[in-house]
Amino acid sequence: MKLTWKDVTSTVFMAAIVVIYAAFLNSTTAWLISSARGTAAAVLVLGIVGGCGMSAAAEHNRRYA
């Protein structure tokens, strides 16, 4: 089983989540992630796009059904 472009995209999104969380922990002054609510919203959006939107479950189920 080889890595696909969706795997790479999901990895990039997860790395962005880690960077956002680390910036929040270091008390950043960025307008979106300076509060816990803004950080949670950014992580939620990135998680939905990178985790759910790029999942290969639909293709896997379609291929073997």
Phi and psi restraints in degrees (range 20) as a CNS / XPLOR table:
assign (resid 1 and name C) (resid 2 and name N)
       (resid 2 and name CA) (resid 2 and name C) 1.0 -99.1 20.0 2
assign (resid 2 and name N) (resid 2 and name CA)
       (resid 2 and name C) (resid 3 and name N) 1.0 158.4 20.0 2
assign (resid 2 and name C) (resid 3 and name N)
       (resid 3 and name CA) (resid 3 and name C) 1.0 -74.0 20.0 2
assign (resid 3 and name N) (resid 3 and name CA)
       (resid 3 and name C) (resid 4 and name N) 1.0 141.5 20.0 2
assign (resid 3 and name C) (resid 4 and name N)
       (resid 4 and name CA) (resid 4 and name C) 1.0 -110.2 20.0 2
assign (resid 4 and name N) (resid 4 and name CA)
       (resid 4 and name C) (resid 5 and name N) 1.0 176.4 20.0 2
assign (resid 4 and name C) (resid 5 and name N)
       (resid 5 and name CA) (resid 5 and name C) 1.0 -66.0 20.0 2
assign (resid 5 and name N) (resid 5 and name CA)
       (resid 5 and name C) (resid 6 and name N) 1.0 -27.2 20.0 2
assign (resid 5 and name C) (resid 6 and name N)
       (resid 6 and name CA) (resid 6 and name C) 1.0 -69.1 20.0 2
assign (resid 6 and name N) (resid 6 and name CA)
       (resid 6 and name C) (resid 7 and name N) 1.0 -35.6 20.0 2
assign (resid 6 and name C) (resid 7 and name N)
       (resid 7 and name CA) (resid 7 and name C) 1.0 -63.9 20.0 2
assign (resid 7 and name N) (resid 7 and name CA)
       (resid 7 and name C) (resid 8 and name N) 1.0 -43.0 20.0 2
assign (resid 7 and name C) (resid 8 and name N)
       (resid 8 and name CA) (resid 8 and name C) 1.0 -65.0 20.0 2
assign (resid 8 and name N) (resid 8 and name CA)
       (resid 8 and name C) (resid 9 and name N) 1.0 -43.9 20.0 2
assign (resid 8 and name C) (resid 9 and name N)
       (resid 9 and name CA) (resid 9 and name C) 1.0 -62.5 20.0 2
assign (resid 9 and name N) (resid 9 and name CA)
       (resid 9 and name C) (resid 10 and name N) 1.0 -43.8 20.0 2
assign (resid 9 and name C) (resid 10 and name N)
       (resid 10 and name CA) (resid 10 and name C) 1.0 -62.9 20.0 2
assign (resid 10 and name N) (resid 10 and name CA)
       (resid 10 and name C) (resid 11 and name N) 1.0 -38.7 20.0 2
assign (resid 10 and name C) (resid 11 and name N)
       (resid 11 and name CA) (resid 11 and name C) 1.0 -64.5 20.0 2
assign (resid 11 and name N) (resid 11 and name CA)
       (resid 11 and name C) (resid 12 and name N) 1.0 -40.4 20.0 2
assign (resid 11 and name C) (resid 12 and name N)
       (resid 12 and name CA) (resid 12 and name C) 1.0 -64.0 20.0 2
assign (resid 12 and name N) (resid 12 and name CA)
       (resid 12 and name C) (resid 13 and name N) 1.0 -42.6 20.0 2
assign (resid 12 and name C) (resid 13 and name N)
       (resid 13 and name CA) (resid 13 and name C) 1.0 -64.6 20.0 2
assign (resid 13 and name N) (resid 13 and name CA)
       (resid 13 and name C) (resid 14 and name N) 1.0 -40.4 20.0 2
assign (resid 13 and name C) (resid 14 and name N)
       (resid 14 and name CA) (resid 14 and name C) 1.0 -67.5 20.0 2
assign (resid 14 and name N) (resid 14 and name CA)
       (resid 14 and name C) (resid 15 and name N) 1.0 -35.5 20.0 2
assign (resid 14 and name C) (resid 15 and name N)
       (resid 15 and name CA) (resid 15 and name C) 1.0 -65.6 20.0 2
assign (resid 15 and name N) (resid 15 and name CA)
       (resid 15 and name C) (resid 16 and name N) 1.0 -37.7 20.0 2
assign (resid 15 and name C) (resid 16 and name N)
       (resid 16 and name CA) (resid 16 and name C) 1.0 -64.2 20.0 2
assign (resid 16 and name N) (resid 16 and name CA)
       (resid 16 and name C) (resid 17 and name N) 1.0 -37.3 20.0 2
assign (resid 16 and name C) (resid 17 and name N)
       (resid 17 and name CA) (resid 17 and name C) 1.0 -63.0 20.0 2
assign (resid 17 and name N) (resid 17 and name CA)
       (resid 17 and name C) (resid 18 and name N) 1.0 -43.0 20.0 2
assign (resid 17 and name C) (resid 18 and name N)
       (resid 18 and name CA) (resid 18 and name C) 1.0 -63.1 20.0 2
assign (resid 18 and name N) (resid 18 and name CA)
       (resid 18 and name C) (resid 19 and name N) 1.0 -41.6 20.0 2
assign (resid 18 and name C) (resid 19 and name N)
       (resid 19 and name CA) (resid 19 and name C) 1.0 -64.9 20.0 2
assign (resid 19 and name N) (resid 19 and name CA)
       (resid 19 and name C) (resid 20 and name N) 1.0 -42.5 20.0 2
assign (resid 19 and name C) (resid 20 and name N)
       (resid 20 and name CA) (resid 20 and name C) 1.0 -63.2 20.0 2
assign (resid 20 and name N) (resid 20 and name CA)
       (resid 20 and name C) (resid 21 and name N) 1.0 -44.2 20.0 2
assign (resid 20 and name C) (resid 21 and name N)
       (resid 21 and name CA) (resid 21 and name C) 1.0 -65.4 20.0 2
assign (resid 21 and name N) (resid 21 and name CA)
       (resid 21 and name C) (resid 22 and name N) 1.0 -41.0 20.0 2
assign (resid 21 and name C) (resid 22 and name N)
       (resid 22 and name CA) (resid 22 and name C) 1.0 -64.2 20.0 2
assign (resid 22 and name N) (resid 22 and name CA)
       (resid 22 and name C) (resid 23 and name N) 1.0 -38.9 20.0 2
assign (resid 22 and name C) (resid 23 and name N)
       (resid 23 and name CA) (resid 23 and name C) 1.0 -64.7 20.0 2
assign (resid 23 and name N) (resid 23 and name CA)
       (resid 23 and name C) (resid 24 and name N) 1.0 -39.9 20.0 2
assign (resid 23 and name C) (resid 24 and name N)
       (resid 24 and name CA) (resid 24 and name C) 1.0 -63.9 20.0 2
assign (resid 24 and name N) (resid 24 and name CA)
       (resid 24 and name C) (resid 25 and name N) 1.0 -41.6 20.0 2
assign (resid 24 and name C) (resid 25 and name N)
       (resid 25 and name CA) (resid 25 and name C) 1.0 -65.7 20.0 2
assign (resid 25 and name N) (resid 25 and name CA)
       (resid 25 and name C) (resid 26 and name N) 1.0 -27.5 20.0 2
assign (resid 25 and name C) (resid 26 and name N)
       (resid 26 and name CA) (resid 26 and name C) 1.0 -90.9 20.0 2
assign (resid 26 and name N) (resid 26 and name CA)
       (resid 26 and name C) (resid 27 and name N) 1.0 18.2 20.0 2
assign (resid 26 and name C) (resid 27 and name N)
       (resid 27 and name CA) (resid 27 and name C) 1.0 56.1 20.0 2
assign (resid 27 and name N) (resid 27 and name CA)
       (resid 27 and name C) (resid 28 and name N) 1.0 59.9 20.0 2
assign (resid 27 and name C) (resid 28 and name N)
       (resid 28 and name CA) (resid 28 and name C) 1.0 -70.1 20.0 2
assign (resid 28 and name N) (resid 28 and name CA)
       (resid 28 and name C) (resid 29 and name N) 1.0 160.9 20.0 2
assign (resid 28 and name C) (resid 29 and name N)
       (resid 29 and name CA) (resid 29 and name C) 1.0 -108.8 20.0 2
assign (resid 29 and name N) (resid 29 and name CA)
       (resid 29 and name C) (resid 30 and name N) 1.0 11.8 20.0 2
assign (resid 29 and name C) (resid 30 and name N)
       (resid 30 and name CA) (resid 30 and name C) 1.0 -63.1 20.0 2
assign (resid 30 and name N) (resid 30 and name CA)
       (resid 30 and name C) (resid 31 and name N) 1.0 139.4 20.0 2
assign (resid 30 and name C) (resid 31 and name N)
       (resid 31 and name CA) (resid 31 and name C) 1.0 -62.9 20.0 2
assign (resid 31 and name N) (resid 31 and name CA)
       (resid 31 and name C) (resid 32 and name N) 1.0 -33.7 20.0 2
assign (resid 31 and name C) (resid 32 and name N)
       (resid 32 and name CA) (resid 32 and name C) 1.0 -84.8 20.0 2
assign (resid 32 and name N) (resid 32 and name CA)
       (resid 32 and name C) (resid 33 and name N) 1.0 -41.4 20.0 2
assign (resid 32 and name C) (resid 33 and name N)
       (resid 33 and name CA) (resid 33 and name C) 1.0 -105.1 20.0 2
assign (resid 33 and name N) (resid 33 and name CA)
       (resid 33 and name C) (resid 34 and name N) 1.0 20.1 20.0 2
assign (resid 33 and name C) (resid 34 and name N)
       (resid 34 and name CA) (resid 34 and name C) 1.0 -81.1 20.0 2
assign (resid 34 and name N) (resid 34 and name CA)
       (resid 34 and name C) (resid 35 and name N) 1.0 -16.4 20.0 2
assign (resid 34 and name C) (resid 35 and name N)
       (resid 35 and name CA) (resid 35 and name C) 1.0 -114.6 20.0 2
assign (resid 35 and name N) (resid 35 and name CA)
       (resid 35 and name C) (resid 36 and name N) 1.0 159.9 20.0 2
assign (resid 35 and name C) (resid 36 and name N)
       (resid 36 and name CA) (resid 36 and name C) 1.0 -64.8 20.0 2
assign (resid 36 and name N) (resid 36 and name CA)
       (resid 36 and name C) (resid 37 and name N) 1.0 -36.5 20.0 2
assign (resid 36 and name C) (resid 37 and name N)
       (resid 37 and name CA) (resid 37 and name C) 1.0 -67.4 20.0 2
assign (resid 37 and name N) (resid 37 and name CA)
       (resid 37 and name C) (resid 38 and name N) 1.0 -42.8 20.0 2
assign (resid 37 and name C) (resid 38 and name N)
       (resid 38 and name CA) (resid 38 and name C) 1.0 -66.3 20.0 2
assign (resid 38 and name N) (resid 38 and name CA)
       (resid 38 and name C) (resid 39 and name N) 1.0 -39.5 20.0 2
assign (resid 38 and name C) (resid 39 and name N)
       (resid 39 and name CA) (resid 39 and name C) 1.0 -64.6 20.0 2
assign (resid 39 and name N) (resid 39 and name CA)
       (resid 39 and name C) (resid 40 and name N) 1.0 -42.9 20.0 2
assign (resid 39 and name C) (resid 40 and name N)
       (resid 40 and name CA) (resid 40 and name C) 1.0 -62.7 20.0 2
assign (resid 40 and name N) (resid 40 and name CA)
       (resid 40 and name C) (resid 41 and name N) 1.0 -39.5 20.0 2
assign (resid 40 and name C) (resid 41 and name N)
       (resid 41 and name CA) (resid 41 and name C) 1.0 -65.4 20.0 2
assign (resid 41 and name N) (resid 41 and name CA)
       (resid 41 and name C) (resid 42 and name N) 1.0 -42.9 20.0 2
assign (resid 41 and name C) (resid 42 and name N)
       (resid 42 and name CA) (resid 42 and name C) 1.0 -64.8 20.0 2
assign (resid 42 and name N) (resid 42 and name CA)
       (resid 42 and name C) (resid 43 and name N) 1.0 -42.2 20.0 2
assign (resid 42 and name C) (resid 43 and name N)
       (resid 43 and name CA) (resid 43 and name C) 1.0 -66.3 20.0 2
assign (resid 43 and name N) (resid 43 and name CA)
       (resid 43 and name C) (resid 44 and name N) 1.0 -38.6 20.0 2
assign (resid 43 and name C) (resid 44 and name N)
       (resid 44 and name CA) (resid 44 and name C) 1.0 -62.6 20.0 2
assign (resid 44 and name N) (resid 44 and name CA)
       (resid 44 and name C) (resid 45 and name N) 1.0 -47.4 20.0 2
assign (resid 44 and name C) (resid 45 and name N)
       (resid 45 and name CA) (resid 45 and name C) 1.0 -64.1 20.0 2
assign (resid 45 and name N) (resid 45 and name CA)
       (resid 45 and name C) (resid 46 and name N) 1.0 -46.6 20.0 2
assign (resid 45 and name C) (resid 46 and name N)
       (resid 46 and name CA) (resid 46 and name C) 1.0 -64.4 20.0 2
assign (resid 46 and name N) (resid 46 and name CA)
       (resid 46 and name C) (resid 47 and name N) 1.0 -36.8 20.0 2
assign (resid 46 and name C) (resid 47 and name N)
       (resid 47 and name CA) (resid 47 and name C) 1.0 -67.0 20.0 2
assign (resid 47 and name N) (resid 47 and name CA)
       (resid 47 and name C) (resid 48 and name N) 1.0 -39.3 20.0 2
assign (resid 47 and name C) (resid 48 and name N)
       (resid 48 and name CA) (resid 48 and name C) 1.0 -66.3 20.0 2
assign (resid 48 and name N) (resid 48 and name CA)
       (resid 48 and name C) (resid 49 and name N) 1.0 -46.3 20.0 2
assign (resid 48 and name C) (resid 49 and name N)
       (resid 49 and name CA) (resid 49 and name C) 1.0 -69.1 20.0 2
assign (resid 49 and name N) (resid 49 and name CA)
       (resid 49 and name C) (resid 50 and name N) 1.0 -49.4 20.0 2
assign (resid 49 and name C) (resid 50 and name N)
       (resid 50 and name CA) (resid 50 and name C) 1.0 -77.4 20.0 2
assign (resid 50 and name N) (resid 50 and name CA)
       (resid 50 and name C) (resid 51 and name N) 1.0 -33.3 20.0 2
assign (resid 50 and name C) (resid 51 and name N)
       (resid 51 and name CA) (resid 51 and name C) 1.0 -91.7 20.0 2
assign (resid 51 and name N) (resid 51 and name CA)
       (resid 51 and name C) (resid 52 and name N) 1.0 -54.1 20.0 2
assign (resid 51 and name C) (resid 52 and name N)
       (resid 52 and name CA) (resid 52 and name C) 1.0 -83.6 20.0 2
assign (resid 52 and name N) (resid 52 and name CA)
       (resid 52 and name C) (resid 53 and name N) 1.0 -44.4 20.0 2
assign (resid 52 and name C) (resid 53 and name N)
       (resid 53 and name CA) (resid 53 and name C) 1.0 -67.1 20.0 2
assign (resid 53 and name N) (resid 53 and name CA)
       (resid 53 and name C) (resid 54 and name N) 1.0 -30.8 20.0 2
assign (resid 53 and name C) (resid 54 and name N)
       (resid 54 and name CA) (resid 54 and name C) 1.0 -101.0 20.0 2
assign (resid 54 and name N) (resid 54 and name CA)
       (resid 54 and name C) (resid 55 and name N) 1.0 11.6 20.0 2
assign (resid 54 and name C) (resid 55 and name N)
       (resid 55 and name CA) (resid 55 and name C) 1.0 -70.2 20.0 2
assign (resid 55 and name N) (resid 55 and name CA)
       (resid 55 and name C) (resid 56 and name N) 1.0 152.4 20.0 2
assign (resid 55 and name C) (resid 56 and name N)
       (resid 56 and name CA) (resid 56 and name C) 1.0 -101.5 20.0 2
assign (resid 56 and name N) (resid 56 and name CA)
       (resid 56 and name C) (resid 57 and name N) 1.0 11.8 20.0 2
assign (resid 56 and name C) (resid 57 and name N)
       (resid 57 and name CA) (resid 57 and name C) 1.0 -63.5 20.0 2
assign (resid 57 and name N) (resid 57 and name CA)
       (resid 57 and name C) (resid 58 and name N) 1.0 -41.6 20.0 2
assign (resid 57 and name C) (resid 58 and name N)
       (resid 58 and name CA) (resid 58 and name C) 1.0 -63.3 20.0 2
assign (resid 58 and name N) (resid 58 and name CA)
       (resid 58 and name C) (resid 59 and name N) 1.0 -42.8 20.0 2
assign (resid 58 and name C) (resid 59 and name N)
       (resid 59 and name CA) (resid 59 and name C) 1.0 -65.8 20.0 2
assign (resid 59 and name N) (resid 59 and name CA)
       (resid 59 and name C) (resid 60 and name N) 1.0 -39.4 20.0 2
assign (resid 59 and name C) (resid 60 and name N)
       (resid 60 and name CA) (resid 60 and name C) 1.0 -63.8 20.0 2
assign (resid 60 and name N) (resid 60 and name CA)
       (resid 60 and name C) (resid 61 and name N) 1.0 -45.8 20.0 2
assign (resid 60 and name C) (resid 61 and name N)
       (resid 61 and name CA) (resid 61 and name C) 1.0 -67.5 20.0 2
assign (resid 61 and name N) (resid 61 and name CA)
       (resid 61 and name C) (resid 62 and name N) 1.0 -36.5 20.0 2
assign (resid 61 and name C) (resid 62 and name N)
       (resid 62 and name CA) (resid 62 and name C) 1.0 -68.6 20.0 2
assign (resid 62 and name N) (resid 62 and name CA)
       (resid 62 and name C) (resid 63 and name N) 1.0 -37.6 20.0 2
assign (resid 62 and name C) (resid 63 and name N)
       (resid 63 and name CA) (resid 63 and name C) 1.0 -71.4 20.0 2
assign (resid 63 and name N) (resid 63 and name CA)
       (resid 63 and name C) (resid 64 and name N) 1.0 -36.0 20.0 2
assign (resid 63 and name C) (resid 64 and name N)
       (resid 64 and name CA) (resid 64 and name C) 1.0 -106.0 20.0 2
assign (resid 64 and name N) (resid 64 and name CA)
       (resid 64 and name C) (resid 65 and name N) 1.0 8.9 20.0 2
